[in-house]
Amino acid sequence: MKADIHPTYEAVVFRDLASGVAFLTRSTVSSSKTIEWEDGNTYPVFDVEISSESHPFYTGKQRIMDAAGRVERFNARYKGFGA
């Protein structure tokens, strides 16, 4: 195994911009921004657009498509075409 090619894992706070939830974990990402965590230590913070706290699949707030309305609009639009 080659020496000094592996990334270093350090404690990083990931903050979900959509929900405001933050969690502390270890990662190889780096950031110039820092945040003071609940334990009193300062950690780099990495902002993410979406996480399991705000993703519709995990929150159960999925948008239901109106299939019946689409079929009715299609039939109204193409009424009289074909046999």
PDB file of N, CA, C and O in Angstrom, chain B, residues numbered from 101:
ATOM      1  N   MET B 101       0.820  -1.174   0.000  1.00  0.00           N
ATOM      2  CA  MET B 101       0.000   0.000   0.000  1.00  0.00           C
ATOM      3  C   MET B 101       0.874   1.251   0.000  1.00  0.00           C
ATOM      4  O   MET B 101       1.871   1.316   0.720  1.00  0.00           O
ATOM      5  N   LYS B 102       0.505   2.233  -0.800  1.00  0.00           N
ATOM      6  CA  LYS B 102       1.286   3.462  -0.854  1.00  0.00           C
ATOM      7  C   LYS B 102       1.040   4.304   0.390  1.00  0.00           C
ATOM      8  O   LYS B 102      -0.071   4.354   0.916  1.00  0.00           O
ATOM      9  N   ALA B 103       2.083   4.953   0.841  1.00  0.00           N
ATOM     10  CA  ALA B 103       1.969   5.800   2.028  1.00  0.00           C
ATOM     11  C   ALA B 103       1.487   7.200   1.631  1.00  0.00           C
ATOM     12  O   ALA B 103       1.793   7.685   0.542  1.00  0.00           O
ATOM     13  N   ASP B 104       0.750   7.826   2.504  1.00  0.00           N
ATOM     14  CA  ASP B 104       0.303   9.223   2.372  1.00  0.00           C
ATOM     15  C   ASP B 104      -0.589   9.491   1.163  1.00  0.00           C
ATOM     16  O   ASP B 104      -0.572  10.603   0.635  1.00  0.00           O
ATOM     17  N   ILE B 105      -1.366   8.508   0.710  1.00  0.00           N
ATOM     18  CA  ILE B 105      -2.296   8.777  -0.387  1.00  0.00           C
ATOM     19  C   ILE B 105      -3.750   8.758   0.081  1.00  0.00           C
ATOM     20  O   ILE B 105      -4.647   9.156  -0.663  1.00  0.00           O
ATOM     21  N   HIS B 106      -3.983   8.303   1.296  1.00  0.00           N
ATOM     22  CA  HIS B 106      -5.344   8.206   1.794  1.00  0.00           C
ATOM     23  C   HIS B 106      -5.790   9.530   2.401  1.00  0.00           C
ATOM     24  O   HIS B 106      -5.007  10.192   3.082  1.00  0.00           O
ATOM     25  N   PRO B 107      -7.034   9.922   2.164  1.00  0.00           N
ATOM     26  CA  PRO B 107      -7.526  11.168   2.749  1.00  0.00           C
ATOM     27  C   PRO B 107      -7.694  11.025   4.256  1.00  0.00           C
ATOM     28  O   PRO B 107      -7.865   9.928   4.786  1.00  0.00           O
ATOM     29  N   THR B 108      -7.641  12.156   4.917  1.00  0.00           N
ATOM     30  CA  THR B 108      -7.833  12.134   6.365  1.00  0.00           C
ATOM     31  C   THR B 108      -9.303  12.367   6.684  1.00  0.00           C
ATOM     32  O   THR B 108      -9.951  13.230   6.091  1.00  0.00           O
ATOM     33  N   TYR B 109      -9.811  11.600   7.609  1.00  0.00           N
ATOM     34  CA  TYR B 109     -11.190  11.749   8.068  1.00  0.00           C
ATOM     35  C   TYR B 109     -11.179  12.648   9.293  1.00  0.00           C
ATOM     36  O   TYR B 109     -10.491  12.376  10.277  1.00  0.00           O
ATOM     37  N   GLU B 110     -11.953  13.721   9.215  1.00  0.00           N
ATOM     38  CA  GLU B 110     -12.035  14.648  10.333  1.00  0.00           C
ATOM     39  C   GLU B 110     -13.499  14.901  10.648  1.00  0.00           C
ATOM     40  O   GLU B 110     -14.375  14.652   9.819  1.00  0.00           O
ATOM     41  N   ALA B 111     -13.755  15.391  11.833  1.00  0.00           N
ATOM     42  CA  ALA B 111     -15.122  15.712  12.236  1.00  0.00           C
ATOM     43  C   ALA B 111     -15.601  16.934  11.454  1.00  0.00           C
ATOM     44  O   ALA B 111     -14.920  17.958  11.397  1.00  0.00           O
ATOM     45  N   VAL B 112     -16.786  16.806  10.853  1.00  0.00           N
ATOM     46  CA  VAL B 112     -17.379  17.879  10.044  1.00  0.00           C
ATOM     47  C   VAL B 112     -18.865  17.952  10.376  1.00  0.00           C
ATOM     48  O   VAL B 112     -19.509  16.928  10.601  1.00  0.00           O
ATOM     49  N   VAL B 113     -19.403  19.166  10.406  1.00  0.00           N
ATOM     50  CA  VAL B 113     -20.836  19.357  10.604  1.00  0.00           C
ATOM     51  C   VAL B 113     -21.470  19.567   9.235  1.00  0.00           C
ATOM     52  O   VAL B 113     -21.058  20.451   8.484  1.00  0.00           O
ATOM     53  N   PHE B 114     -22.470  18.757   8.913  1.00  0.00           N
ATOM     54  CA  PHE B 114     -23.252  18.938   7.695  1.00  0.00           C
ATOM     55  C   PHE B 114     -24.538  19.644   8.082  1.00  0.00           C
ATOM     56  O   PHE B 114     -25.253  19.197   8.979  1.00  0.00           O
ATOM     57  N   ARG B 115     -24.836  20.767   7.394  1.00  0.00           N
ATOM     58  CA  ARG B 115     -26.030  21.550   7.692  1.00  0.00           C
ATOM     59  C   ARG B 115     -26.943  21.544   6.473  1.00  0.00           C
ATOM     60  O   ARG B 115     -26.533  21.919   5.374  1.00  0.00           O
ATOM     61  N   ASP B 116     -28.185  21.116   6.680  1.00  0.00           N
ATOM     62  CA  ASP B 116     -29.197  21.080   5.622  1.00  0.00           C
ATOM     63  C   ASP B 116     -29.784  22.480   5.485  1.00  0.00           C
ATOM     64  O   ASP B 116     -30.377  22.998   6.431  1.00  0.00           O
ATOM     65  N   LEU B 117     -29.623  23.095   4.319  1.00  0.00           N
ATOM     66  CA  LEU B 117     -30.123  24.454   4.111  1.00  0.00           C
ATOM     67  C   LEU B 117     -31.638  24.507   4.016  1.00  0.00           C
ATOM     68  O   LEU B 117     -32.235  25.537   4.328  1.00  0.00           O
ATOM     69  N   ALA B 118     -32.273  23.419   3.592  1.00  0.00           N
ATOM     70  CA  ALA B 118     -33.721  23.409   3.435  1.00  0.00           C
ATOM     71  C   ALA B 118     -34.447  23.322   4.774  1.00  0.00           C
ATOM     72  O   ALA B 118     -35.485  23.958   4.958  1.00  0.00           O
ATOM     73  N   SER B 119     -33.911  22.541   5.711  1.00  0.00           N
ATOM     74  CA  SER B 119     -34.607  22.354   6.986  1.00  0.00           C
ATOM     75  C   SER B 119     -33.883  22.980   8.167  1.00  0.00           C
ATOM     76  O   SER B 119     -34.481  23.161   9.228  1.00  0.00           O
ATOM     77  N   GLY B 120     -32.617  23.312   8.006  1.00  0.00           N
ATOM     78  CA  GLY B 120     -31.857  23.909   9.095  1.00  0.00           C
ATOM     79  C   GLY B 120     -31.261  22.899  10.063  1.00  0.00           C
ATOM     80  O   GLY B 120     -30.599  23.288  11.026  1.00  0.00           O
ATOM     81  N   VAL B 121     -31.479  21.618   9.829  1.00  0.00           N
ATOM     82  CA  VAL B 121     -30.961  20.567  10.698  1.00  0.00           C
ATOM     83  C   VAL B 121     -29.474  20.377  10.407  1.00  0.00           C
ATOM     84  O   VAL B 121     -29.044  20.419   9.254  1.00  0.00           O
ATOM     85  N   ALA B 122     -28.696  20.167  11.469  1.00  0.00           N
ATOM     86  CA  ALA B 122     -27.260  19.941  11.320  1.00  0.00           C
ATOM     87  C   ALA B 122     -26.888  18.667  12.072  1.00  0.00           C
ATOM     88  O   ALA B 122     -27.487  18.337  13.095  1.00  0.00           O
ATOM     89  N   PHE B 123     -25.892  17.958  11.549  1.00  0.00           N
ATOM     90  CA  PHE B 123     -25.420  16.762  12.234  1.00  0.00           C
ATOM     91  C   PHE B 123     -23.906  16.659  12.087  1.00  0.00           C
ATOM     92  O   PHE B 123     -23.328  17.062  11.078  1.00  0.00           O
ATOM     93  N   LEU B 124     -23.292  16.115  13.112  1.00  0.00           N
ATOM     94  CA  LEU B 124     -21.846  15.977  13.188  1.00  0.00           C
ATOM     95  C   LEU B 124     -21.456  14.568  12.798  1.00  0.00           C
ATOM     96  O   LEU B 124     -22.012  13.597  13.310  1.00  0.00           O
ATOM     97  N   THR B 125     -20.502  14.455  11.892  1.00  0.00           N
ATOM     98  CA  THR B 125     -20.007  13.155  11.449  1.00  0.00           C
ATOM     99  C   THR B 125     -18.567  13.311  11.000  1.00  0.00           C
ATOM    100  O   THR B 125     -18.018  14.413  11.025  1.00  0.00           O
ATOM    101  N   ARG B 126     -17.967  12.228  10.596  1.00  0.00           N
ATOM    102  CA  ARG B 126     -16.604  12.283  10.063  1.00  0.00           C
ATOM    103  C   ARG B 126     -16.668  12.213   8.553  1.00  0.00           C
ATOM    104  O   ARG B 126     -17.470  11.467   7.990  1.00  0.00           O
ATOM    105  N   SER B 127     -15.813  12.999   7.891  1.00  0.00           N
ATOM    106  CA  SER B 127     -15.808  13.019   6.436  1.00  0.00           C
ATOM    107  C   SER B 127     -14.459  13.519   5.939  1.00  0.00           C
ATOM    108  O   SER B 127     -13.631  14.005   6.709  1.00  0.00           O
ATOM    109  N   THR B 128     -14.263  13.385   4.629  1.00  0.00           N
ATOM    110  CA  THR B 128     -13.036  13.889   4.014  1.00  0.00           C
ATOM    111  C   THR B 128     -13.229  15.263   3.393  1.00  0.00           C
ATOM    112  O   THR B 128     -12.262  15.861   2.921  1.00  0.00           O
ATOM    113  N   VAL B 129     -14.460  15.781   3.380  1.00  0.00           N
ATOM    114  CA  VAL B 129     -14.693  17.108   2.803  1.00  0.00           C
ATOM    115  C   VAL B 129     -14.103  18.171   3.709  1.00  0.00           C
ATOM    116  O   VAL B 129     -13.969  17.976   4.917  1.00  0.00           O
ATOM    117  N   SER B 130     -13.753  19.301   3.105  1.00  0.00           N
ATOM    118  CA  SER B 130     -13.216  20.405   3.885  1.00  0.00           C
ATOM    119  C   SER B 130     -14.015  21.660   3.586  1.00  0.00           C
ATOM    120  O   SER B 130     -14.643  21.775   2.533  1.00  0.00           O
ATOM    121  N   SER B 131     -13.987  22.585   4.505  1.00  0.00           N
ATOM    122  CA  SER B 131     -14.732  23.822   4.351  1.00  0.00           C
ATOM    123  C   SER B 131     -13.995  24.929   5.094  1.00  0.00           C
ATOM    124  O   SER B 131     -13.345  24.688   6.112  1.00  0.00           O
ATOM    125  N   SER B 132     -14.107  26.142   4.570  1.00  0.00           N
ATOM    126  CA  SER B 132     -13.482  27.277   5.244  1.00  0.00           C
ATOM    127  C   SER B 132     -14.401  27.860   6.321  1.00  0.00           C
ATOM    128  O   SER B 132     -13.948  28.601   7.193  1.00  0.00           O
ATOM    129  N   LYS B 133     -15.704  27.521   6.256  1.00  0.00           N
ATOM    130  CA  LYS B 133     -16.646  28.000   7.264  1.00  0.00           C
ATOM    131  C   LYS B 133     -16.597  27.089   8.479  1.00  0.00           C
ATOM    132  O   LYS B 133     -16.379  25.884   8.352  1.00  0.00           O
ATOM    133  N   THR B 134     -16.799  27.666   9.653  1.00  0.00           N
ATOM    134  CA  THR B 134     -16.804  26.884  10.881  1.00  0.00           C
ATOM    135  C   THR B 134     -18.061  27.189  11.682  1.00  0.00           C
ATOM    136  O   THR B 134     -18.733  28.197  11.463  1.00  0.00           O
ATOM    137  N   ILE B 135     -18.363  26.286  12.621  1.00  0.00           N
ATOM    138  CA  ILE B 135     -19.519  26.447  13.487  1.00  0.00           C
ATOM    139  C   ILE B 135     -19.157  25.893  14.856  1.00  0.00           C
ATOM    140  O   ILE B 135     -18.413  24.918  14.968  1.00  0.00           O
ATOM    141  N   GLU B 136     -19.694  26.529  15.906  1.00  0.00           N
ATOM    142  CA  GLU B 136     -19.495  25.993  17.245  1.00  0.00           C
ATOM    143  C   GLU B 136     -20.602  24.988  17.510  1.00  0.00           C
ATOM    144  O   GLU B 136     -21.785  25.319  17.426  1.00  0.00           O
ATOM    145  N   TRP B 137     -20.218  23.763  17.827  1.00  0.00           N
ATOM    146  CA  TRP B 137     -21.167  22.672  18.005  1.00  0.00           C
ATOM    147  C   TRP B 137     -21.633  22.612  19.451  1.00  0.00           C
ATOM    148  O   TRP B 137     -21.125  23.343  20.300  1.00  0.00           O
ATOM    149  N   GLU B 138     -22.589  21.752  19.731  1.00  0.00           N
ATOM    150  CA  GLU B 138     -23.204  21.625  21.043  1.00  0.00           C
ATOM    151  C   GLU B 138     -22.211  21.253  22.140  1.00  0.00           C
ATOM    152  O   GLU B 138     -22.432  21.565  23.310  1.00  0.00           O
ATOM    153  N   ASP B 139     -21.120  20.589  21.768  1.00  0.00           N
ATOM    154  CA  ASP B 139     -20.135  20.176  22.765  1.00  0.00           C
ATOM    155  C   ASP B 139     -19.118  21.274  23.076  1.00  0.00           C
ATOM    156  O   ASP B 139     -18.200  21.060  23.869  1.00  0.00           O
ATOM    157  N   GLY B 140     -19.275  22.448  22.459  1.00  0.00           N
ATOM    158  CA  GLY B 140     -18.387  23.572  22.716  1.00  0.00           C
ATOM    159  C   GLY B 140     -17.193  23.648  21.791  1.00  0.00           C
ATOM    160  O   GLY B 140     -16.460  24.637  21.826  1.00  0.00           O
ATOM    161  N   ASN B 141     -16.969  22.646  20.968  1.00  0.00           N
ATOM    162  CA  ASN B 141     -15.852  22.645  20.024  1.00  0.00           C
ATOM    163  C   ASN B 141     -16.266  23.299  18.716  1.00  0.00           C
ATOM    164  O   ASN B 141     -17.451  23.354  18.386  1.00  0.00           O
ATOM    165  N   THR B 142     -15.287  23.791  17.980  1.00  0.00           N
ATOM    166  CA  THR B 142     -15.525  24.413  16.683  1.00  0.00           C
ATOM    167  C   THR B 142     -15.139  23.422  15.591  1.00  0.00           C
ATOM    168  O   THR B 142     -14.045  22.858  15.599  1.00  0.00           O
ATOM    169  N   TYR B 143     -16.067  23.221  14.647  1.00  0.00           N
ATOM    170  CA  TYR B 143     -15.855  22.270  13.557  1.00  0.00           C
ATOM    171  C   TYR B 143     -16.111  22.967  12.225  1.00  0.00           C
ATOM    172  O   TYR B 143     -16.852  23.949  12.175  1.00  0.00           O
ATOM    173  N   PRO B 144     -15.504  22.466  11.139  1.00  0.00           N
ATOM    174  CA  PRO B 144     -15.864  22.982   9.814  1.00  0.00           C
ATOM    175  C   PRO B 144     -17.306  22.603   9.507  1.00  0.00           C
ATOM    176  O   PRO B 144     -17.764  21.527   9.894  1.00  0.00           O
ATOM    177  N   VAL B 145     -18.024  23.484   8.813  1.00  0.00           N
ATOM    178  CA  VAL B 145     -19.414  23.215   8.463  1.00  0.00           C
ATOM    179  C   VAL B 145     -19.531  23.148   6.948  1.00  0.00           C
ATOM    180  O   VAL B 145     -18.985  23.988   6.233  1.00  0.00           O
ATOM    181  N   PHE B 146     -20.247  22.144   6.470  1.00  0.00           N
ATOM    182  CA  PHE B 146     -20.462  21.942   5.039  1.00  0.00           C
ATOM    183  C   PHE B 146     -21.959  22.017   4.789  1.00  0.00           C
ATOM    184  O   PHE B 146     -22.715  21.197   5.309  1.00  0.00           O
ATOM    185  N   ASP B 147     -22.395  22.994   3.998  1.00  0.00           N
ATOM    186  CA  ASP B 147     -23.816  23.190   3.714  1.00  0.00           C
ATOM    187  C   ASP B 147     -24.248  22.315   2.548  1.00  0.00           C
ATOM    188  O   ASP B 147     -23.585  22.273   1.512  1.00  0.00           O
ATOM    189  N   VAL B 148     -25.378  21.608   2.725  1.00  0.00           N
ATOM    190  CA  VAL B 148     -25.944  20.776   1.674  1.00  0.00           C
ATOM    191  C   VAL B 148     -27.336  21.292   1.347  1.00  0.00           C
ATOM    192  O   VAL B 148     -28.030  21.821   2.215  1.00  0.00           O
ATOM    193  N   GLU B 149     -27.736  21.138   0.106  1.00  0.00           N
ATOM    194  CA  GLU B 149     -29.046  21.614  -0.342  1.00  0.00           C
ATOM    195  C   GLU B 149     -30.188  20.774   0.218  1.00  0.00           C
ATOM    196  O   GLU B 149     -31.247  21.299   0.563  1.00  0.00           O
ATOM    197  N   ILE B 150     -29.967  19.478   0.304  1.00  0.00           N
ATOM    198  CA  ILE B 150     -31.032  18.577   0.736  1.00  0.00           C
ATOM    199  C   ILE B 150     -30.411  17.375   1.433  1.00  0.00           C
ATOM    200  O   ILE B 150     -29.337  16.912   1.050  1.00  0.00           O
ATOM    201  N   SER B 151     -31.085  16.880   2.447  1.00  0.00           N
ATOM    202  CA  SER B 151     -30.626  15.692   3.162  1.00  0.00           C
ATOM    203  C   SER B 151     -31.844  14.842   3.486  1.00  0.00           C
ATOM    204  O   SER B 151     -32.945  15.124   3.014  1.00  0.00           O
ATOM    205  N   SER B 152     -31.651  13.816   4.279  1.00  0.00           N
ATOM    206  CA  SER B 152     -32.777  12.954   4.637  1.00  0.00           C
ATOM    207  C   SER B 152     -33.801  13.691   5.483  1.00  0.00           C
ATOM    208  O   SER B 152     -34.942  13.238   5.584  1.00  0.00           O
ATOM    209  N   GLU B 153     -33.435  14.806   6.092  1.00  0.00           N
ATOM    210  CA  GLU B 153     -34.380  15.590   6.892  1.00  0.00           C
ATOM    211  C   GLU B 153     -35.354  16.385   6.032  1.00  0.00           C
ATOM    212  O   GLU B 153     -36.447  16.723   6.487  1.00  0.00           O
ATOM    213  N   SER B 154     -34.970  16.689   4.791  1.00  0.00           N
ATOM    214  CA  SER B 154     -35.844  17.516   3.960  1.00  0.00           C
ATOM    215  C   SER B 154     -36.247  16.864   2.642  1.00  0.00           C
ATOM    216  O   SER B 154     -37.061  17.424   1.908  1.00  0.00           O
ATOM    217  N   HIS B 155     -35.696  15.694   2.327  1.00  0.00           N
ATOM    218  CA  HIS B 155     -36.027  15.027   1.069  1.00  0.00           C
ATOM    219  C   HIS B 155     -37.428  14.425   1.151  1.00  0.00           C
ATOM    220  O   HIS B 155     -37.750  13.754   2.132  1.00  0.00           O
ATOM    221  N   PRO B 156     -38.264  14.650   0.141  1.00  0.00           N
ATOM    222  CA  PRO B 156     -39.650  14.152   0.189  1.00  0.00           C
ATOM    223  C   PRO B 156     -39.770  12.646   0.366  1.00  0.00           C
ATOM    224  O   PRO B 156     -40.737  12.184   0.970  1.00  0.00           O
ATOM    225  N   PHE B 157     -38.836  11.880  -0.131  1.00  0.00           N
ATOM    226  CA  PHE B 157     -38.915  10.427   0.015  1.00  0.00           C
ATOM    227  C   PHE B 157     -38.829  10.022   1.486  1.00  0.00           C
ATOM    228  O   PHE B 157     -39.551   9.130   1.930  1.00  0.00           O
ATOM    229  N   TYR B 158     -37.955  10.671   2.233  1.00  0.00           N
ATOM    230  CA  TYR B 158     -37.752  10.317   3.634  1.00  0.00           C
ATOM    231  C   TYR B 158     -38.766  10.977   4.560  1.00  0.00           C
ATOM    232  O   TYR B 158     -39.080  10.430   5.617  1.00  0.00           O
ATOM    233  N   THR B 159     -39.283  12.144   4.181  1.00  0.00           N
ATOM    234  CA  THR B 159     -40.232  12.842   5.048  1.00  0.00           C
ATOM    235  C   THR B 159     -41.657  12.368   4.839  1.00  0.00           C
ATOM    236  O   THR B 159     -42.519  12.631   5.678  1.00  0.00           O
ATOM    237  N   GLY B 160     -41.931  11.668   3.725  1.00  0.00           N
ATOM    238  CA  GLY B 160     -43.273  11.189   3.455  1.00  0.00           C
ATOM    239  C   GLY B 160     -44.190  12.250   2.880  1.00  0.00           C
ATOM    240  O   GLY B 160     -45.403  12.053   2.824  1.00  0.00           O
ATOM    241  N   LYS B 161     -43.637  13.357   2.458  1.00  0.00           N
ATOM    242  CA  LYS B 161     -44.438  14.445   1.902  1.00  0.00           C
ATOM    243  C   LYS B 161     -44.269  14.511   0.390  1.00  0.00           C
ATOM    244  O   LYS B 161     -44.010  15.574  -0.174  1.00  0.00           O
ATOM    245  N   GLN B 162     -44.417  13.368  -0.250  1.00  0.00           N
ATOM    246  CA  GLN B 162     -44.267  13.313  -1.695  1.00  0.00           C
ATOM    247  C   GLN B 162     -45.476  13.943  -2.357  1.00  0.00           C
ATOM    248  O   GLN B 162     -46.592  13.872  -1.844  1.00  0.00           O
ATOM    249  N   ARG B 163     -45.240  14.553  -3.488  1.00  0.00           N
ATOM    250  CA  ARG B 163     -46.316  15.163  -4.251  1.00  0.00           C
ATOM    251  C   ARG B 163     -46.993  14.084  -5.093  1.00  0.00           C
ATOM    252  O   ARG B 163     -46.327  13.359  -5.832  1.00  0.00           O
ATOM    253  N   ILE B 164     -48.290  13.982  -4.984  1.00  0.00           N
ATOM    254  CA  ILE B 164     -49.048  12.989  -5.737  1.00  0.00           C
ATOM    255  C   ILE B 164     -49.484  13.613  -7.061  1.00  0.00           C
ATOM    256  O   ILE B 164     -50.067  14.696  -7.090  1.00  0.00           O
ATOM    257  N   MET B 165     -49.194  12.921  -8.141  1.00  0.00           N
ATOM    258  CA  MET B 165     -49.564  13.421  -9.464  1.00  0.00           C
ATOM    259  C   MET B 165     -51.043  13.150  -9.715  1.00  0.00           C
ATOM    260  O   MET B 165     -51.564  12.107  -9.319  1.00  0.00           O
ATOM    261  N   ASP B 166     -51.706  14.074 -10.364  1.00  0.00           N
ATOM    262  CA  ASP B 166     -53.123  13.941 -10.681  1.00  0.00           C
ATOM    263  C   ASP B 166     -53.253  13.244 -12.016  1.00  0.00           C
ATOM    264  O   ASP B 166     -53.337  13.896 -13.057  1.00  0.00           O
ATOM    265  N   ALA B 167     -53.270  11.917 -11.993  1.00  0.00           N
ATOM    266  CA  ALA B 167     -53.337  11.138 -13.228  1.00  0.00           C
ATOM    267  C   ALA B 167     -54.696  11.284 -13.897  1.00  0.00           C
ATOM    268  O   ALA B 167     -54.774  11.367 -15.123  1.00  0.00           O
ATOM    269  N   ALA B 168     -55.764  11.317 -13.115  1.00  0.00           N
ATOM    270  CA  ALA B 168     -57.101  11.417 -13.711  1.00  0.00           C
ATOM    271  C   ALA B 168     -57.263  12.743 -14.444  1.00  0.00           C
ATOM    272  O   ALA B 168     -57.839  12.775 -15.532  1.00  0.00           O
ATOM    273  N   GLY B 169     -56.780  13.807 -13.886  1.00  0.00           N
ATOM    274  CA  GLY B 169     -56.872  15.112 -14.544  1.00  0.00           C
ATOM    275  C   GLY B 169     -56.090  15.157 -15.838  1.00  0.00           C
ATOM    276  O   GLY B 169     -56.521  15.798 -16.796  1.00  0.00           O
ATOM    277  N   ARG B 170     -54.975  14.506 -15.883  1.00  0.00           N
ATOM    278  CA  ARG B 170     -54.167  14.478 -17.100  1.00  0.00           C
ATOM    279  C   ARG B 170     -54.873  13.710 -18.208  1.00  0.00           C
ATOM    280  O   ARG B 170     -54.857  14.126 -19.366  1.00  0.00           O
ATOM    281  N   VAL B 171     -55.493  12.588 -17.852  1.00  0.00           N
ATOM    282  CA  VAL B 171     -56.208  11.791 -18.854  1.00  0.00           C
ATOM    283  C   VAL B 171     -57.384  12.583 -19.407  1.00  0.00           C
ATOM    284  O   VAL B 171     -57.618  12.582 -20.615  1.00  0.00           O
ATOM    285  N   GLU B 172     -58.123  13.256 -18.539  1.00  0.00           N
ATOM    286  CA  GLU B 172     -59.266  14.057 -18.984  1.00  0.00           C
ATOM    287  C   GLU B 172     -58.821  15.190 -19.901  1.00  0.00           C
ATOM    288  O   GLU B 172     -59.475  15.458 -20.909  1.00  0.00           O
ATOM    289  N   ARG B 173     -57.730  15.854 -19.572  1.00  0.00           N
ATOM    290  CA  ARG B 173     -57.219  16.932 -20.436  1.00  0.00           C
ATOM    291  C   ARG B 173     -56.783  16.387 -21.788  1.00  0.00           C
ATOM    292  O   ARG B 173     -57.023  17.008 -22.823  1.00  0.00           O
ATOM    293  N   PHE B 174     -56.134  15.207 -21.775  1.00  0.00           N
ATOM    294  CA  PHE B 174     -55.695  14.590 -23.027  1.00  0.00           C
ATOM    295  C   PHE B 174     -56.905  14.266 -23.898  1.00  0.00           C
ATOM    296  O   PHE B 174     -56.919  14.573 -25.090  1.00  0.00           O
ATOM    297  N   ASN B 175     -57.919  13.644 -23.298  1.00  0.00           N
ATOM    298  CA  ASN B 175     -59.116  13.286 -24.060  1.00  0.00           C
ATOM    299  C   ASN B 175     -59.829  14.528 -24.581  1.00  0.00           C
ATOM    300  O   ASN B 175     -60.319  14.514 -25.710  1.00  0.00           O
ATOM    301  N   ALA B 176     -59.900  15.577 -23.813  1.00  0.00           N
ATOM    302  CA  ALA B 176     -60.556  16.808 -24.258  1.00  0.00           C
ATOM    303  C   ALA B 176     -59.776  17.456 -25.398  1.00  0.00           C
ATOM    304  O   ALA B 176     -60.371  17.989 -26.335  1.00  0.00           O
ATOM    305  N   ARG B 177     -58.464  17.413 -25.323  1.00  0.00           N
ATOM    306  CA  ARG B 177     -57.630  18.043 -26.338  1.00  0.00           C
ATOM    307  C   ARG B 177     -57.719  17.308 -27.674  1.00  0.00           C
ATOM    308  O   ARG B 177     -57.793  17.937 -28.730  1.00  0.00           O
ATOM    309  N   TYR B 178     -57.712  15.986 -27.623  1.00  0.00           N
ATOM    310  CA  TYR B 178     -57.676  15.210 -28.861  1.00  0.00           C
ATOM    311  C   TYR B 178     -59.021  14.558 -29.174  1.00  0.00           C
ATOM    312  O   TYR B 178     -59.067  13.533 -29.854  1.00  0.00           O
ATOM    313  N   LYS B 179     -60.083  15.126 -28.699  1.00  0.00           N
ATOM    314  CA  LYS B 179     -61.436  14.635 -28.994  1.00  0.00           C
ATOM    315  C   LYS B 179     -61.720  14.824 -30.478  1.00  0.00           C
ATOM    316  O   LYS B 179     -61.497  15.901 -31.031  1.00  0.00           O
ATOM    317  N   GLY B 180     -62.201  13.791 -31.101  1.00  0.00           N
ATOM    318  CA  GLY B 180     -62.533  13.883 -32.514  1.00  0.00           C
ATOM    319  C   GLY B 180     -61.429  13.384 -33.436  1.00  0.00           C
ATOM    320  O   GLY B 180     -61.676  13.190 -34.627  1.00  0.00           O
ATOM    321  N   PHE B 181     -60.218  13.171 -32.925  1.00  0.00           N
ATOM    322  CA  PHE B 181     -59.150  12.625 -33.747  1.00  0.00           C
ATOM    323  C   PHE B 181     -59.262  11.112 -33.770  1.00  0.00           C
ATOM    324  O   PHE B 181     -59.651  10.508 -32.771  1.00  0.00           O
ATOM    325  N   GLY B 182     -58.935  10.504 -34.867  1.00  0.00           N
ATOM    326  CA  GLY B 182     -58.928   9.056 -34.954  1.00  0.00           C
ATOM    327  C   GLY B 182     -60.323   8.488 -35.135  1.00  0.00           C
ATOM    328  O   GLY B 182     -61.261   9.212 -35.473  1.00  0.00           O
ATOM    329  N   ALA B 183     -60.455   7.191 -34.910  1.00  0.00           N
ATOM    330  CA  ALA B 183     -61.714   6.509 -35.149  1.00  0.00           C
ATOM    331  C   ALA B 183     -62.653   6.621 -34.019  1.00  0.00           C
ATOM    332  O   ALA B 183     -63.762   6.090 -34.083  1.00  0.00           O
TER     333      ALA B 183
END
